[in-house]
Amino acid sequence: MKLGKRLQTLHDVVTEDYQHIWDCCCDHGQLGAQFLHSSQAHIHFVDVVPMLIAKVKQDLARFFPEAETRYSLYTQDVAKLPLAQYSGRQLVIIAGVGGDLTAELMTSLCCNLRDEVDFLLCPVHHHYTLRQNLQSLPLKVIHESLVEENRRIYEVLYLTSGKTGAAITPLGEAIWQQGTLSKRYLEKTLDHYARVAKGKPEAQAILSAYQHLTL
Ligand SMILES: C[S@@+](CC[C@H](N)C(=O)[O-])C[C@H]1O[C@@H](n2cnc3c(N)ncnc32)[C@H](O)[C@@H]1O
């Protein structure tokens, strides 16, 4: 199965071995299916919509008949995942949902961690406020980058609750070192917040923070 560039980037960023990979807000389940193919991890597919999980179940039975014991399916809210009940290295992926929802889910998941857990996030919009929220959680940056798909640029945030890694910053660090892609992302972001600030004065502070970035 060929993934789009965004999902392929998320897949390729993961170089560690995990015992459990959670494809959260999985919808079609394509990313989890790719990990089912490429890794030894147990893959957990989670979405709140029963019909979507039923379709993923059908697709997995058809395309991975030999891997029946290597995955689990859950129709549930990601905020309530029982991560502390599992042992071994875990990776939680939350991609393709808004930054505000991502922040809510992360706050809920992080208040109940037992062992070290890694997170791979690829939110849609509201990166600044998401990053501000993440700063209040016990997380460090393993890697961050930008990926462009269908003329839309996404931030990829690979984080860990472990001790090693860089501090999370509201604007990001390495995402501004990708040459013309970073330049275009900054232009788009400035345009966006300039528009938002017209109707919402509190966005002026965010606009101003991005205006002070030098690439
Ligand atoms: C646009 S899809 C993202 C699919 C995939 N992760 C991707 O990046 O392409 C968003 C999915 O999030 C699911 N979703 C939204 N809120 C959720 C929650 N709190 N818990 C579980 N799933 C949720 C929706 O049902 C929907 O299928």
PDBQT file of the ligand as one rigid body, heavy atoms in Angstrom, charges set to zero:
ROOT
HETATM    1  C1  LIG A 301      -8.768  13.216   9.648  1.00  0.00    +0.000 C 
HETATM    2  S1  LIG A 301      -8.784  11.717  10.521  1.00  0.00    +0.000 S 
HETATM    3  C2  LIG A 301      -7.033  11.446  10.697  1.00  0.00    +0.000 C 
HETATM    4  C3  LIG A 301      -6.618  10.116  10.122  1.00  0.00    +0.000 C 
HETATM    5  C4  LIG A 301      -5.159   9.778  10.232  1.00  0.00    +0.000 C 
HETATM    6  N1  LIG A 301      -4.672   9.792  11.600  1.00  0.00    +0.000 N 
HETATM    7  C5  LIG A 301      -4.325  10.697   9.362  1.00  0.00    +0.000 C 
HETATM    8  O1  LIG A 301      -3.502  11.445   9.891  1.00  0.00    +0.000 OA
HETATM    9  O2  LIG A 301      -4.489  10.647   8.147  1.00  0.00    +0.000 OA
HETATM   10  C6  LIG A 301      -9.291  12.176  12.136  1.00  0.00    +0.000 C 
HETATM   11  C7  LIG A 301      -9.924  11.030  12.924  1.00  0.00    +0.000 C 
HETATM   12  O3  LIG A 301      -9.910  11.340  14.305  1.00  0.00    +0.000 OA
HETATM   13  C8  LIG A 301     -10.991  10.671  14.910  1.00  0.00    +0.000 C 
HETATM   14  N2  LIG A 301     -11.170  11.275  16.257  1.00  0.00    +0.000 N 
HETATM   15  C9  LIG A 301     -11.469  12.542  16.566  1.00  0.00    +0.000 A 
HETATM   16  N3  LIG A 301     -11.475  12.730  17.907  1.00  0.00    +0.000 NA
HETATM   17  C10 LIG A 301     -11.149  11.530  18.473  1.00  0.00    +0.000 A 
HETATM   18  C11 LIG A 301     -10.982  11.082  19.820  1.00  0.00    +0.000 A 
HETATM   19  N4  LIG A 301     -11.132  11.906  20.855  1.00  0.00    +0.000 N 
HETATM   20  N5  LIG A 301     -10.652   9.792  20.024  1.00  0.00    +0.000 NA
HETATM   21  C12 LIG A 301     -10.505   8.933  18.980  1.00  0.00    +0.000 A 
HETATM   22  N6  LIG A 301     -10.645   9.319  17.670  1.00  0.00    +0.000 NA
HETATM   23  C13 LIG A 301     -10.959  10.586  17.418  1.00  0.00    +0.000 A 
HETATM   24  C14 LIG A 301     -12.116  10.910  13.915  1.00  0.00    +0.000 C 
HETATM   25  O4  LIG A 301     -13.153   9.979  14.086  1.00  0.00    +0.000 OA
HETATM   26  C15 LIG A 301     -11.379  10.757  12.577  1.00  0.00    +0.000 C 
HETATM   27  O5  LIG A 301     -11.492   9.464  12.078  1.00  0.00    +0.000 OA
ENDROOT
TORSDOF 0
